[in-house]
Amino acid sequence: MKKGNQEIIIIGDRVLIVPDIGEERSNVGLYLPKWALEKETIQAGTIVDIGPGIPLPSPTDQDEELWKPGVPAPNYTPLQARIGDYALFLRKASVEIKLDGDTYLIVPQSALLLLIRERQER
């Protein structure tokens, strides 16, 4: 994701989320329980960027010397989350950052509880 003259690179199995702040009802019509808002244990937001996934070792890594040139790039297990998904996640697992006055949360995929995705017509 590009922000001004900077590029934000999400690492591993993490997602970058623009949080909904202080709303009882999300923009997709999902009502959050009052206890969730009060204790802030669960939060919601829109995913704006995702990492490549969980790195997997190549089956040939055991036979080759990793310092040699031409070693293949790592393979990744892709994430379930996609850019544009609306996510419910555990607030405690997130890390808040501010870039150019905007607030973002970095959340590991394991902290995501629910994804809401627009259905694509075929």
SVG drawing of the C-alpha trace seen along z (x, -y; Angstrom):
<svg xmlns="http://www.w3.org/2000/svg" viewBox="-28 -14 55 47">
<polyline fill="none" stroke="black" stroke-width="0.4" points="0.0,0.0 1.3,-3.4 0.9,-6.4 2.2,-9.6 5.8,-9.0 6.1,-5.9 5.2,-2.3 3.8,-0.2 4.8,3.5 2.8,5.9 4.9,8.8 3.8,12.5 0.2,13.3 -0.8,9.9 -3.4,7.5 -3.7,3.7 -7.1,2.4 -8.7,-1.0 -10.8,-0.7 -14.3,-1.7 -14.2,-4.0 -17.0,-4.1 -19.8,-2.9 -22.6,-0.7 -23.5,0.4 -20.9,1.2 -21.0,-0.2 -22.2,3.2 -25.1,3.3 -23.5,5.6 -24.6,4.7 -21.9,5.1 -23.0,6.1 -22.8,3.3 -20.3,5.3 -17.9,5.5 -17.9,1.8 -17.6,1.0 -14.7,3.4 -13.2,2.9 -12.4,6.6 -13.8,6.9 -13.3,4.3 -14.3,4.0 -12.7,2.3 -12.0,2.6 -8.9,4.4 -6.7,2.1 -3.7,4.4 -2.5,7.9 0.8,9.7 1.9,12.5 0.9,15.2 2.8,17.8 6.1,18.8 6.6,22.4 10.0,24.1 10.7,25.4 10.9,29.2 14.3,28.8 15.7,26.6 17.0,29.6 19.1,30.7 20.6,27.3 22.9,24.9 20.9,21.7 23.9,19.4 24.1,20.5 22.7,18.1 19.5,19.1 17.8,20.5 14.0,20.2 11.9,17.6 9.8,18.8 6.3,20.1 3.5,18.8 0.2,20.2 -2.2,17.4 -4.4,15.6 -8.2,16.0 -8.5,12.2 -8.6,10.0 -8.3,6.3 -11.8,4.7 -13.1,7.3 -14.8,6.1 -13.3,7.8 -14.2,8.4 -11.1,9.0 -9.7,9.2 -8.5,5.7 -5.8,7.0 -4.0,8.7 -3.7,5.5 -1.0,2.9 -2.1,-0.7 -0.1,-2.9 -0.6,-6.5 0.6,-7.5 0.0,-11.1 -2.7,-11.5 -4.6,-8.4 -5.0,-5.5 -4.4,-1.9 -4.3,1.4 -1.9,4.3 -3.7,7.5 -2.4,11.1 -4.7,13.4 -5.2,15.6 -6.9,12.7 -9.6,12.3 -13.0,13.6 -15.2,12.9 -14.8,11.6 -17.6,10.0 -17.0,9.9 -19.0,8.5 -20.3,11.4 -18.9,11.2 -21.3,11.9 -20.2,14.3"/>
</svg>
